[in-house]
Amino acid sequence: MEQKKATEQHAVAEVVDRLAEKYPGVDRDEIARIVADEYAGLEGKPVRDFVPVLVEKSAKKRVKQAAKA
């Protein structure tokens, strides 16, 4: 179980990297906060296989809005 959690957290960290590369005008710390917030929103959900994908999708929307601001 702990290995799955570590793999999931690594995948979520990669989300930060991808979004930071795609939206260089948005501060990386802000992107990391957005991703962490989206990740926390999925805490305790029983199906974990798609958590990184769900986090990236919802975080991308928020980062895109931040890039426009």
N, C-alpha and C positions, 0 to 999 in steps of 0.2 A: 504494500500500500504506500509506503514511504517513497519507494522508487517512482511510482506513478505520480505522486505529488511533485517530486523533484523534476520529473520530465515535463509535467504540466507547467510548472513555474519557469522552466527554461524556455518552453515554447512561448509563454506570455512575455518573457524578457525579449524574445526575438520580435514580438509584435512591436515593442517600443522601438527597436532598431529599424524595422521596416517603415514605421510611420515617421520616425525622425528623418529618414532618408527621403521619403516622399514629400514631407512638409518641412523643408529646412527653415522656413520663416517662423515656425512655431518652436518656442523654447523646449528643449528636450526634457527638462524637468516638468514642464506642464504636460507634455505628452505622457511621461511616466506617471504623473498623478492621475490623468484621465484613465490610462490603462489599469492602474491599481484600483481605481474606483469601480470600473466596469468588472474587473476580476472579483472584487469584494462582493459585488452584487450577485454573483453566481455562487458564492460560498454556501455550502450545505445542500446544494442541488445534487440529487442522486446520480444523474448521468453526467460523467465528467469527460467523456471522449471528445466532445466538440467544444469544450470550454475555450481553448485558445482561439478557435475560429469565431466563436460568438463574441469574445472580448475584442478581437480585432475589428469585427464588423461594426460593433457599437462604438468603439473608441475612434474608429476612422471617421465616422460621422461627426463626432465632437471635435476632433482635431481639424477636420476640414472647415468647420464653422470658425474655429479659432484662427485658422489661416486667413479667412476672409476678413476677420476683424482688424 
